[in-house]
């Protein structure tokens, strides 16, 4: 049974569902997950203690649309093509070129997709990459969902231009941001997708975000993200993918939030010959706590899963990288590699880099590396001996340390945005060192 508080919130959830004309199966899924949520456990991650953050304290979605100038306040370019801009259930822009639309590509908000492509959404929504009852946070996510997007690329379609999404957390009022992104790339398709997360307003809110990527046989998905939610936000980011035969999904994620955040990233290499490169960069400042739990599981034969995570911590903040590479029995000829490194710029910061390899098959290759340490003194000496100040030298070393992820992002505008965000966080952190 759901808790009394959650039961009281069902009428508001039901009203939101009716206002957006959701199909019966979707409304029933909401109700079932609300009832089931209280009996499900919260997910557990090694050395990431988030249970006091109140991530399960969600607020029922409101039917009041977001204010029209929210995107302008966030400084978003609203003229760009192939762009989706959303704040909760309010879509400010959904642009897709006629050429892509003619090829059957869909890039729209979730409720438009539910109305115009109900069978397609039902086929994939929380069916393969992540189940709605995987844990309490995913169940509550399903019940309280108030924002979402759907990207679909048909078989044999190659999308040459990157598709960009901007998702706004409306903290001009007290409301939970519960957002779902569903990406489906059918067999032999290709797409690059970029998403940006912003906060407008100063209210303290919770964010619960789930991203699903379903890659068919021989599909290629390049996923990039810049997460930059505000300091008053407590957030849960879950990004999950499942891959078919010879499919490839590459992740490049900038974990640039200012508040306490836990990231749950999981990639299942189901098909023979599938491949995933996961690259995560994070910067923690002030007293924030961030934890990233990244898992790649090799199920199919001759699969490749690589994890690269680099982070910088300042002041009294904390950052934990968990890397889990799992090669299951039968995944012969597979490869699992990972590197988790944390660079500390403060003696008061706390960092963890924990690699885990689970190997259930003999005919495989696997390896890991991990480190938590301060800026390399030899590099600093080399730079400072050439007249560069300590602060600038430190910044150059950090930029090189984080550059391995930044260079993987396909769009220059997003690379520039991530670099600017890193510079901002470093500047603010170094001021108080």
N, C-alpha and C positions, 0 to 999 in steps of 0.2 A: 504494500500500500504506500502511496505517496504520503509525505508529511502533511500536517494540517495546513501549514503555510503554502505549500505547493498546491494542495487541493483548492485552497481559496483563490489561487491565481489562475485556475483553469478557465473560469468564465472570461477573463481578459484574453487568454491565449485563444480560446474558441472564437471570440469576437474578432481578433486579428486575423485568424484563419478565414473566417467568413468574409471579412472585408476584402481580402485578397483572392477570394473565390478559389480557394485551394480544393483540389479533388478530395473525395472522401477518404481514399487510402492514405493521403498525406495527413489529414486531420486525425484519423485513427492512429497513425504512427505517433503523432505528437502525444496523444492521450495515453497510449500504451507505454511510451517511454517515461512520461511523467509519473505514472503509477509504479513503474519498475525501478525508477531512479533511486529510491530510498533503500532498496535491497542490494544495490550494486556497490562494489568497493570503489574508492578513489584509486586512480593509478599510482603505482609506487615506482620511484626512480632512485637509484643509488645516490646518496649524499645530496639529494635535492629535497629540502623540507619546505613545502609550500602549503601545508595543511592549515596553517593559521591565517592564510591570506583571504579566506572566504570566497574562493572561486566558485563554490557551489551556491552562493547566495545570489541567484539570478532574479531579475525583475521581469514580470510579464510584459510582452511587447505592446507598444502603444500604436494606435492607428493614426496618430497625429503626424503628418508629414514633416520632414526636416525643413528648416528655413532655406529659402532659395539661394541666399548668399553664402552658404556654408562652404561651398567649393572655392569661392573667391577668397574667403578668409584663410583657407589653407594654401592659397597661392598656386592652385592647380591650373595648368593650361587647358582651358575648356574648348580650344579650337582644334586640337590634335585629332587626326583620323584614327580609326580602329581603336577606339578608346571607350572604356566604361567607367563612369564616375557614379559612386553610390554613397549614400549615408543611410544605413539601415535599409528599410524597404523603399526609400525614396531614391529614384534613379534620375540624376541630373543629365546624364548623357549616355547613350548607347549607340556608338558609331561603328559601322562595319561597311567596308567598301562593297559596292555592287558586284565587283568581280568575285569576291570571296563568298558573298551571299548566294550568287548564282551557282557556285560550286557546292553549296549545301552547308557551308560553315555557319555555325550558330554562336553568337557571342552576345549574351543578353542577361538581364536580371533573372533570378530564379523563378519569380512568379509569372513573368511573361513566358518562360520556358514551360512551366507547368500548364499554362493555358494552351500554348501553341504546339507543344511537343510532349504531351503528358506520358505517352508510352515510353518515349526515349528516356525521360527523366526517371520514371519508375524503374526502368531496367537497370539503371546504374546507381541511383541515389543510395548511398550507404549499403551497397550490396557486395562489393568486391574489395575495395581498398580499406574500408573501415566499417564495422558493424555499429548500428546505433546503440546496442547494449554492450559495447566493448568494456565500458566502465561507467562510473556515475557521471563523469563530466560529459561524455559523449551522449548519454541518455538525456541529460538536462539540455544539452545543446540541441538535440532533436526537438524536444518539447518547447523550448523557449525561442527557437529560431526566428530572427527578425530581419535578416539581411542575407542576400545570397546572389551568386552568379553561376551561369552555365556556359561552358565553352565546349563546343562539339566540332570535331574535324572528321569528315567522312573518310572512308577508305580511299587510298591513292591520291589524296589531296595534300599538296605541299604548300603551306602558308609561308611565303617568303618574307613578309614584313611582320615584325613583332607586334603582338596584341598587348595593350597596356590597360591595367585596371588601377583605379584609385578608390580606396575604401576609407571613408571618413567615420571616425568615432565622434558622434555628436554628444560632447560633454558640456553643452550649454544647458543641459538639463540632466536630471538623475534618471539614467536608463542603462540597462545592460546592452552591450554590443555582442550579439550572437550571430555570427556570420558564417555562411557555408559556401565554399567554392568547389564546383564539380567540373573537372576537366576530363574529357574523353577524346582520345586520339585513336581512331580505328586503324586497321591493318594498313601498313605501308604509307601512313600519313606522317606529316611533320609540322611542328608548330613551336614557336617561341612565345612565351607568355611572361609578362612582367607585372608584378603587383606591388603597390605602395600602400602603406597603412599610416594614416595621419589622425591626430586628435585636434578638435576645435572645441574650446571651452575649458573650464577649470573645475567642473564637478568631478567628484571621486566616483568612478564606475569600474565595473568588471567587464572584461572582454573575453569571449569564448569563441575561438576561431577554429574551424575544421576545413582542411583542404584535401580533396581526393583527386588523385591522378590515376586514370585507367589507360594504359598504353597497350594497344593490340599488337599482334605479331608484326615485327619489323617497323614499328612506329618509333618516332623520335620526338621527344618532348624536352625542350630547354626551359626550365622554370627558374625565374629570378625573382627575388623579393627584397624590398627594403622595409623593415618593420620599425616604425618610429612613433609608437604610441607614447602619450605623455606620462610624466612622472607620477601623477595621481592614479594611474590605471594599474590594476592587478590583472594579469592576462595569462591565458592558456592558448598556445598555438599548437595545433595538431596537424601535421602534414604527412599524408600517407599515400603510398603508390603501390600499384601492382602491375607487373610487366609480363607480356606474352613472349613468345619465342622471338629471339633476336631483336627485341625491343630495347630502347635506350631512353632513360630519363636522367637528365643532369640537373642537379639542384645547385643554385648559388644564392645563399641567403645572408643578408645583412641584418643581424640581430642588434638593432640600434635603439631599442626602446629605452625610456628613462625610468620606468617603474619596475616593479617586481614581476618577472615573467618566467614561465616554464615552457619550454619547447619540447614537443614529442614528435620526432621525425622518424618515420618508418618506411622502408622500401622492401617489397617482397619480389625477389627475382624468380618468378614462377616458371617462365618459359626457358627452354634450352637456349643458351647463347645470349641471354639478356644481360644488360650492362647498366650500372648506375654509378655516377660520380657525385658525391655529396660534399659540397664545400660550404662551410659556415664561418662567418666572421662576426665577432661580438665585441662590444665595448661596454664595460660597466663602470659607472661613476657614482659619486656621492655615497649613499648608504644602500643603494639598490641591490637586490639579489636576482641573479639570473641563472637558470639551469637549462642546459640543452642535453636531451637524451636522444642520441641518434643511433638507429639500428638499421642494418642491412642484412637480410636473410637470403642466403643462396639456397634455393630449392631445386632449380633446374641444373642440368649438367652444363659444364663449361660456362658458367655465369661469372660475372666480374662485379664486385662491389668494393668501392673505395670511399673512405671517409677522410676528409681533411678539415680540421676545426682549429682555428686560431682566434685567440681572444686577448684583450687588453683590459686590465683592471686598475682603477685609480681610487684614491681616498680610502674609505672604509667599506667599499663595495665587495661583493662576492660573485664569483663566476665558477660554475661547474660544467665541465664537458664530460659526458659519458659517451663512449663510442662502443657499440656492440656489433661485432661481426659474427654471424652464425652460419656455418656451412652444415646443412642437415645431411643425414645419411642418404646416399644415393646421388648427391650433387657432385659427381666425379668430374675432375678436371677444372674445378672452380678456383677462384682467386678472391681472397678477402684481405684487404690492407687498410690500415688506418693510422692517422697521425693526429694527436690532440696536444696542442701547446697553448699555454697561458703565459702572458708576459705581464709582470707586476711592476707598477710604477709607484707603489706605496708600500711601506712596511706594515700598514694597518689593513691592507686588503687581504682577502682570502680567496685562494684559487685551488681548483681541483681539476686534474686531467686524468681520467680513468678509462683506459682501454680494456675491453673484454673480448676475448676470442673464444667462441664455442665451436669446436670442430668435431663433427660426428662422422667424418669420412676421411679415408687415408690418402687417396690420390688427389691432393689439393695443394695449393700454395697459400700461405697466410703470414701476416706479420703486423706488428704494431710499434708505434713510438709515442712517447708522452713526455711532457716536461712542464714544469712550473718554475719560472725564474725571473730574474730582473734583466734589464737592458744589458746587452753585451758590452762589457767595459772596453774591449779592444776596438769594437766598432765606434764607440763613443770617442775614444782617444784619437782614432784615425781622423774622424770628422773634425773634432775640436782642434787638432793640431794644424788644421788648414783654415783656421780662423772662424769656424762656425760656432755660434753660441751653444751652450749646453741644451737650452730649450729647443732650438731648431734642430740640433743633432739628434736629440731624443725623438723629435717628431719624424725625422727622416728614417730612423731605424724602425719606428712603429709602422710607418707607411709601407716600408719594404716587407715587414713581417705580415701585414694584412693584405698585401697586394695580390697574393696567389688566388684569393677569392674574387677580389674586385675585377681582375682582368678577365674573369670568366663570364661576366655579365655582358650580353650581346649588344645592348643599346648604350651609346655614349652618354646620352642624357641621364640614364639611370646610374651609370658609373660615376658621373659627375655628382649626382645627387648623393650617392652613398659616400663618396669622398668628402663632400661638404658636411654631411652629417657626422662623419667620423671626426673631422676637424673641429666641429662645434663641441662635440662631447669631450674631446681632448683638451680644448681650450678652457672649457668650463671646469674640467677636473684639475688641470694644472694650476689654475688660479689659486686653488685652495690647498695646494700641496705644501 
